[in-house]
Amino acid sequence: MEKDEYLDLYHQMVLIRLVEEAAAQLYQQGKIGGFLHLYIGQEAVSTGLISARKPQDRVITAYRDHGVAINCGLPANQVIAELLGKATGVSKGKGGSMHMADVSKNYWGGHAIVGAHMPIATGLALGDQYQKNDAVTICMFGDGASNIGYFHEALNLSKVWKLPMVWVCENNQYGMGTAVDRASAVSEIRQKAEGYCIPNECVDGMDVLKVRQAAEEAIAFVRSGNGPFFLEIETYRFRGHSMGDPERYRKPEEVRKWQENDPIGIYHRTLVDQGLASEAELDHLEEKAEAETAAAVQFAENSPEPEPEALFEHIYVEG
């Protein structure tokens, strides 16, 4: 990696953190309706993962999707505008928090139904295989989805058909308010992939460079025609499952312990200690992200509401 790549990873992580903090404030002000699932604490996962893909590689994820959208190249102002339901949003104000997508950037969306996007990901990969496209489908999902029937059906077919897929379980330790050990018969989610003979690896999701390296290796393995690969990425959400979560199921001490390993703080220290960046350079990137976030909020708040007739637009695929 070149120096600018290292710095870009830091900028993306900080930008996601600030956008999510801004989203939390907007939600508390009553400007965002419905559910809001924040990515705070998990920034290293999608940042490291998506930085390893090629432009033709597809990304599809679950409902905690704002950070993934930014990593896929969607502008922060359009992301926040979508949260506010504005016409300038990523999905023209129709998708909201959980349904952002932009296929022009090969970002195939956030999906609200737990695990339901996994068969869709399988279909995307099957299409690429059939058309002999040099593309890999990266499907991200939470630990809770590994207990859903879709998970097993999709993993099985991906192996049977030897599809070009990287399955990525973002194990943030809780499916809503249920700890992994209370819902899963195995302690490591990746063990479930072994039941389908899918090679797998467990990765420290609080270290963006470890995620990046694991993603590069997994994507290269899949692109070489070896069939699917499964990554379990251990991470932690610093906020509740959604903004309405009272968080009675976990102790404050547990949250504080994980926050001591903040992925942004870890990467900040790594860059400085290894001489990859100076404090001044990182301060500049933080200031840049702060300015981008403030401008994005202003853009979103000043953007128009969708016109009523827009309800009938962008329903069917044309051409």
N, C-alpha and C positions, 0 to 999 in steps of 0.2 A: 504493500500500500504506500502511496505517496502521502506527503504531509497534508496536502489539502483534503485528502480522503479522511484522514484521522480527524481533522478539524470539522469536516462536514458531519461526521457521525455525532460529534459533540453538539454542534449547532442544532441538528435535528432532534436530539434528545431533549435539549433545553427548550426548544420551541414547542414540542409536544407537551412538556410539563406546564409551560406557561399558558398554552391554549386550553389545557384541561382545567387549570386553576381559574382561568377567565370564564370558562363554561360553568364551573361550579357557582361562581358569583352571579352570573346571568340567570342561572336556574333559581337561585335563592331570591333573586329580584322578580321572579315570576315571568321572565321573558322566554323561558324554554319550557315547553309542555311535554307531557309524557314522561318516559323513563330517561335517565341519563347515567350511563355507565362509564366511569372515568378510568383512564389508563395510567394513572399516577402510580409509579413504582415499577411498572412493567415496560418502560420505554426502551430498555436495552434489547428486549426480545425482538420486536418488529424492526427496530433500527438495524440491528446486526443481521437479522435474517434477510430483510428486503434489500439491503445494500449488496448482498451477494448474488442477486438474481441478474439475469440479462433482460433487456427490454421486452423480449417476446414471452418471457415467463409470466404465468398468470398467478395472481394472488386472490384468495377468497378467504373470508374470515367470519367470525360470529358477530355479536352485537357490541362488543367493546372495541369499536372500529375507528374512532377518530384518529388515533395515533397512526394506525396502519394506513389510513387514507393520506395523511401527511407524508409518511415515508414513501408512498407510491407516487408522490409528486403532485397531489392535489393541493392547491393554494390554501393557506390558513384562512384567508378571508372568505373563501367559498365554503370551507368546512364550518366556520362559525355561523355564516349566513344560513346554512342548512339547518343548524341547530335551532335557529330562530324562525325557521319555516319561511325564509324569504325567497323571492323569485330568483335571486342571484346565487342561491345555494348550489352545492354539488349536484343535487337531484332536483333542482328547481323548487325546493321547498316541500317536496312531496315525500321525501324519505325520512327526514328527521334524523335523530341520533343514531338509530340502528340500521338504516338502509342507505348508506352512502355508497355510490358506485361510479366508476368512470372507466368504461371498457376501452377507451382510447389510450389509457395508461395501463391496460391489462389489470385493472383493479376491479374484480368482479363482485365486490360488495361486502357489506356487513349484512348479516342475516339474524333475525330476531329469534327464530325457533331453534332451540338447542339441538345441535347436531344435524338439522335439516339441510344444511348446505353441503354436507359431506358427499351425498350422492350426486349433487350438482358438480362438485369438484371432480368426482370420478368421471362424469360425463364430459367435462372439459378436457380431461387428460385423454379419454378415449378418442375424442374428436381429433386432438393433435396427433395421436398415434396413427389414426386412420389416414389422416392427410399428410403424414410424414413430416410434420412441422418439428423443427428443432426447439421444442418448448417444453418446459417443466411446469406443472401445476403445484403451487404451494398452498396447502390447505391448513389454516390455523383454527384451532378450537380449544375450548377449556377442558379442564379435568372432568367436569361434570358430564360433558358430552360423551366421554368414554364409557359411560354406563347406559347409553342410549342404543337402541337397535340399529339406527342408521350407521353408527360407528362400525359395528361388526360387519354389516352388509357391505359397506364401502371398502373397508380394509380387505375383506375377503376377495372382492372382485378386482381390486387394484393389483393384488398378487396373482390371481388366476390369469388375468389379462396382461400382466407384466407392464403396468401403466407407468408413464413418466411422472411420478408424483412424489412430493415430500410431504408427509403428514407431520404436522407440528402441534403438539399438545402444550399449550401454555398452562402449566400446572401452577396456579397461584394459591394452591392449598385448600381452596374452598369452592364448592359448587353452590352458589348463593350463600346460604349460611351453614352448609353441611361440609364438615371436614372430610378429606379424602378417605381417611381410615374408617369412617362411618358409612361410606357408600361403596367402597371398592374392595373386592376380595383380595386384591394384590396391592402391595405397598408402593410399587413403582408402576406407573401407567404404561411404560414402555413394554412391560412384560406381556401386556395384552397383544402387542404386535407380534410377539414370538409365537403366539398361537396360530398365526397366519404365515409363519416363516418369513416375516419381514425384518430385515436387519434394522437395528435400532441403536440409539445412544441417548444418554441422559446428560444434559448440559446445564451449567450454572448460568441462569438467566439474569443474574445481576451484573454480569461482566459482558459488555457489548462485544469485546474482541473475541471472547470465547464463543459467543453465539455466532459471530461472523465466520470464524474458522470452521465451526461445525456445519454451518449452513453451506459454505463453499464446498466442503467435502461431500456433503449429502447431495447437493445439486449436481456436482460432477459425477458422482456415482450413478445417479438416476439418468442423467443426460447420456451416459455411455451405454444405455440400453439394458441396465441391470434390474429394471423394475423399481418398485417403490422403496422408500426409506422412511423411517419413523424417528422423529426427534421429540423427546420429552424435555421441555425447557422449564427448569425449576425457577419460579419467580414468586412475587407477592404483590398484591394490590394494597396500597397504603390507605386507600379510602374504602368505604363500604361497597357492597355489591352494586348498589345504585345509590343515588342521592337520598332515597327514602329509607335507607338501611340503618337501623339503630345500632347495629353491630354488637348485639348482646352475646353472640356466640364465640367471641374471642376476647382475650384479655388485653388491656392496654400495654402490658409489659411485652407481650408477644409482638405487637405492632412496632413498639419502640426498638425491639431487638432487630427486626428486619430493616427498619429505617436507618439503623446504624450502617447498613450495607447498601445505602442508596446507590442505585446504578450510576447516577450522574456524578455523585461524589467519588465513587470508585474510579470512574473513567477520568475525571478531573485529575486525581492524584496520579494515575498511570501516565497521563500525557506529560505532566510536569516532571515526575520522577524519572521518566525515560528520555527526557529532553526533546519530546515531540512537539511541545508547545510551551509558551511562557504564560505566566499569570496574566500579563497584559493582553495577550492574544485571546485567552479564554474570556477575560472580562469583556473584550470587544464583541465576541460572539454572543455573550449573554445580553449585552446591550442591544445588539442587532435583533435578537429574538424578542426582547421586550418591546422594541419599536414595532416589529412586525405584528406582534400580538395586539398591541394597542391600536394599530392601524386596521387590523382585521376586525376587531370589535366595533370600531367606528364605522367601517364599511358595512358590516352586517346590520347594525342598528339603523343606518341611514338608507338601507336598501328597501325597495318596495315589496309589499305583499304580493303574492301571486294573484293574477286576475281570475275571476270565477271561470272563465272559458278555458283556462289552462288545465282545468280538471280533466279535460278530454284529450289533452295532448300527451305525446310520448307514452302511449299505452301499448301500441303494437310496434314490432320491429318492421321497418320499411326497407325495401331493396334486397 
